[in-house]
Every structure is written in structure tokens, then in C-alpha cells.
Amino acid sequence: MCGIVGYSQNHPQAIQEMLQSIRHRGPDDLGIYCDEGFSLGHTRLSILDLSHAGHQPMEFEHLVIVFNGEVYNFRAIQKELLGLGYTFFSDSDTEVILKAMHCWGEKAVDKFIGMFAFALWDKRKEELLLYRDRVGVKPLYYYFEGGELLFASELRAITAIKPNLALSQAGLYEYFQFGYISSNLSIHQAIHKLPAGHYLRFKAGKIEVKPYWSIHTFLEMPPFEKSEEELIDELEELLVDAFKLRMVADVPVGVFLSGGIDSSLVAAILQKHHGHIHTFTIGFENPRYNEALYAKGVAEHLGTEHTERILSAEEAREILYRFPEVYDEPFGDSSGIPTLLVSKVAKESGVKVVLSADGGDEIFCGYERYPIAHSLSRKILSLPYPLRAFAGRAMESFGAKRAGYLFKVRNLEHKFNQLSEMLRAKDLEEFYELLVHNSKNYEIKELLGETFPPKSRAFKVGERIHPMQGMMSWDYERYMVDDILVKVDRATMFHSIEGREPLLDHRIAEFAARLPFNMKFREGKTKYILRKVLERYLPKEMIERPKMGFGIPMFEWFSQDLRSLFETHFTPERLKSSGVLNPSYVLRELGKLQRGEPVNVNKLWLILVFLMWQEKAR
């Protein structure tokens, strides 16, 4: 795991500044390449070939590369290249990628199994190629204005050279709607994310961005016509291969273990087929959030070397105040706090690579909200749209406040407005988005003054298979990439360790896309096929337990801290200086909290994170 940067000028000083801003991503080495066409920089966390032979930027003939991530099957590709007459001076995957691109050109990426973001500068063609892995595990931002291109692993490296950029209104809307900024957007209008499974070509002051892989291709294929046992066997074989590949490293490797299905599956398969696995769990004194007992039971059954730590509010409080520093654009997922803390525990235990079991929910139908949303949508959307729209408008005209005064139901005003919006949903995608919003459309409109409804082709592609597959596809392309994977990348990199995502091997995603839907969800049971594989490793009673998620008792812990932070930042002057927030709306919501009235504290948390980020960014 490393950090990469680049600039379409011969500017070593700018590259140095960019690298220093993301030095936490790679404290082991630093390198710069500059010529008249382009400048590249790399800061290295040494995982493979710890010698200087793995130094980057790396050159071969007319090509120069900077690379972040891991290509796990590099030895197989290297063997193929050796047969074609190539020689190698290092034992690094970077050199294999470089020479694979030299040999096969853009088609080489089809051979790579792994997580990656890399830049390839062709001195002969005066052309730059940027690639991001198929699923989007590794981040890659770019700025392009007036023929000038900058790119970096993190946003902060670009803003170090281009400060005071205008905010993106669409990005702001996404943040306050979902708690993260999705798609190719960022918080800045001039900076974008390279989408997962895409490449960018820069030549003669122009760019083009194109896909080279999409999960849609596999969702649109006919489902497998195989027996249940054949599918379970095939998936297990694929999981074993994918997980073992991710143990390739010249440094100690560990696994984050929650005791849930996904992390238990990773730990179980690796302990059996690799051995000597070190697992890490954090726990809490509050039993509502504490999964440590489940994780300990799994670890004892498997015989892993297990490290458990009960984390206190004091430790979490340190992270709370540094949150905007870690996530360098507004990021409202509070589970980033325990992710940072478990990364710290792994780092202190001497581990340099950790495996995190993300992706199973989005690929194998794991979220409990899917069947709930499906059931609710069937009841509401079955009504004719004109009737629903009329009822929604009537509710809006009647007024949520008036309803609240009349019926005296707790938080009725919010529920009234939410139902009014859901009744007017034009389709299932809009209905689902309304369910997963942190802040509803009426709230964002009052906070920001405008809305930017997002749309995703992924939902429609998945919905042809099953309504819940549409929800999964939406989460796969948005929530998973731009919340879950961002959270893990920044948390691990903040502590200079590498996070790997074994369930997000693209071959597993392709396989899952072609599974009959009843192999993912059956008779009210989520992750049906994953459970069947796990039953081969763990007793059934250790598998069948309620899903808890990776949360913390945030508002119980931070009630005083948050109230203090709210009151410090939510002043008329600070709110007005934000330039985008409606002070009267924020102060009205804060007043509810202070008076002990029903209020969405998570909504206030999103506003707080934005203001803390903005203050730091100025």
C-alpha cells in the first residue's frame, strides 16, 4: 500500500509537496520522476520486495510507473513474461505490472487480480494512463482544468497545490443525503474520483475516461444452471484461492474478526488452508454493541492467535477530534471511529497487512434492510402513482407541524414528511434512496436550498433479476465503494498498514452476479450460500445469530462532547461563514436537542463533520 501523485508539468517541488501531504500512506520510501511531459511521485509502504529494487517511480524503456495496491497473481504473470523473454531485477509486483503493460498494452489489466491504482507515463507517446481496480478498493482522485491534470491517492495531495477550490453543490448534496460522496464526485467541483473499473487517458491536454470492466456485464448474463451443491463447491474453491492469494506478503498479516459471517469465513478458510492466522477484535462495555464474545468464540474454535481489546470512550474521543484530519473530505460514517481503533490495535501488534471482510453484504444480499424495503415498497408502490402523488401533496399541504401539534406522536413531524416523500417516489430506486437517506430531501432543501437527485444505472440492471438485487447493485456501486472502502482505506493508511479485501476479488463478484437469486436470499435468510460454505468450517449455532454491524455507542459516549462541539461550531457566525448552510435551520435543530425534544442527532453529526472539515481545509 502506497500513495501516488502526478502533475502534467515538470515540477519536482509540487510533487514533493503533494507527497508530504500523504506520507502516512508510505513512510518507508519516497521517489520522484520528472520530465518535460509529466511529473510522478510515490511514497512507499514496503510489503513485497522490501529492498531498494522495489523503489518507485519505476522505469522500463519508454515507460514509467507509479503504483498503489497489490496484484496478487503477479508471480503467474511474471512466469508468462519470462517465457516471452522478459527479465526481472526485483521480486515486486510493480515490475510485473510495468512489463505486462509494455508487452500487452492496455489488455494487460485484464490479467490482474488485485486492488490497484496506477499511472503509466509513456515518454514516447507523451501519454498518461490512469487505472483504478475493478471494484474500487484503491482510491484515485484527479483534477483537470484548462488542459492541466493532477492526480493523487487522496484529495489532500491535490488541494496542497490547488487550494481554495469551489465546493461542488452536487457533492454537498450527496454528503448530507448519504453521509459520503459517491460516484465520480468529490467535495470540490474541479476534482473527481476515477470510477471503479475505469481508466483515464491524458494526451495533448485532453482526457477521456472509459470503463474496462463492469459488474453489469455479469448481471446481464443468464444465471448458472447448476445444482446447489455444485455452486457451493465452486464458491468455496474460489474463496479459498482468493483468500490465499491475499496472504502474499513479506511482512506479518492479520484478519479483522467481528464474529459475523463474512469475517468468520475469511478467518476459517485461511486458518484451515494457510494456518497461523492472527485475528483482531475490538469490544465495548455496552453489550448492545459488543461483538467481542462472538469473535472470541470463533477464534477459539478455529485456533487463531487472537487479540481482543475493550476500547474506552477516552480512546474513541481522541479519534473524534481528529476525524476530519483522517477523512480528507466530509465523511459522516461514525463507524470510521472503531475502524481507526482496530487498525491501531493491529499496528501496535506488529502487523503490517490486515484483511477486512467487506463486500459480502452487497454481493450476497446481507443487509436486513433489503427484505424490509422490498416488503414496504410492494405495499406502497402497488398503489397507482396518481393516487400516491395526490396523497403525498395533500400531506405536504396539510403540514407536518400541524400534524405534530394535533396528534402528539413522538417525532411525528419527521415521519410525516418522510411518508409524504415516499408516497411520491416514481419508482423502486427512488423509494430505496429515500429509505437509506441520512437526511431526507425536504431537510436538505431547507439546509442547502437545492437538491441534486442521483441516478444509477446499476439499480435498473439488478432490478431485472429481483427488486432486492437492484438494491444490492445500488449499494455495490455507491455505498460499498464510497463509504465502506473509503473508511477502511483511510483508517488503515492513517496507521500505515495495508488493508486487503478478500471478498472483493472480482472473480467472486462475477460469480455472485450469475448466481440464481435464491442462492443469496432464501426463506427470509440472507447470504444463503455463504452460510452454507461457512457450515463446513463452523458449528451452525456459531453462524445463526443476529447481525450487529460495526458500530459504536457513539451518542452515548459522546453526548457531552458532541453537545459541546455542536454548541462551539453551530454559532450564527460560523454557520454563515460556511457559505452553504442555512443558519436558522441548523440552530432550530440544535435547539431541539438542547430542549430534549426529538431530533435526528446523526443529522447534526453530519453538519458538525462538514464544519470541522471546512475549518481545517481553510
TAPEMO-V377329 format. One record per run of one state. SS is the DSSP state (h for helix, s for strand, l for the rest). FROM is the first residue (numbers start at 1). TO is the last residue. If there is no record, write none. Layout:
BEGIN
ss: (SS SS)
from: (FROM FROM)
to: (TO TO)
END
This chain:
BEGIN
ss: (l s l h l h l s l s l h l s l s l h l h l s l s l s l s l h l s l h l s l s l s l s l h l h l s l h l s l h l s l h l h l s l h l h l h l h l h l h l h l h l h l h l s l h l h l h l s l s l h l h l h l h l h l h l h l)
from: (1 2 8 12 22 23 26 29 35 39 45 52 55 58 61 63 72 74 84 93 112 114 123 127 133 141 146 148 153 155 160 167 168 169 179 188 189 191 194 198 204 206 212 216 220 228 246 253 257 261 274 278 284 292 303 305 311 313 327 336 349 353 356 360 365 369 382 385 399 400 408 412 424 428 437 441 449 457 464 467 478 479 495 498 501 502 505 506 514 517 520 522 523 525 526 528 535 540 544 554 558 559 570 572 578 583 595 601 618)
to: (1 7 11 21 22 25 28 34 38 44 51 54 57 60 62 71 73 83 92 111 113 122 126 132 140 145 147 152 154 159 166 167 168 178 187 188 190 193 197 203 205 211 215 219 227 245 252 256 260 273 277 283 291 302 304 310 312 326 335 348 352 355 359 364 368 381 384 398 399 407 411 423 427 436 440 448 456 463 466 477 478 494 497 500 501 504 505 513 516 519 521 522 524 525 527 534 539 543 553 557 558 569 571 577 582 594 600 617 618)
END
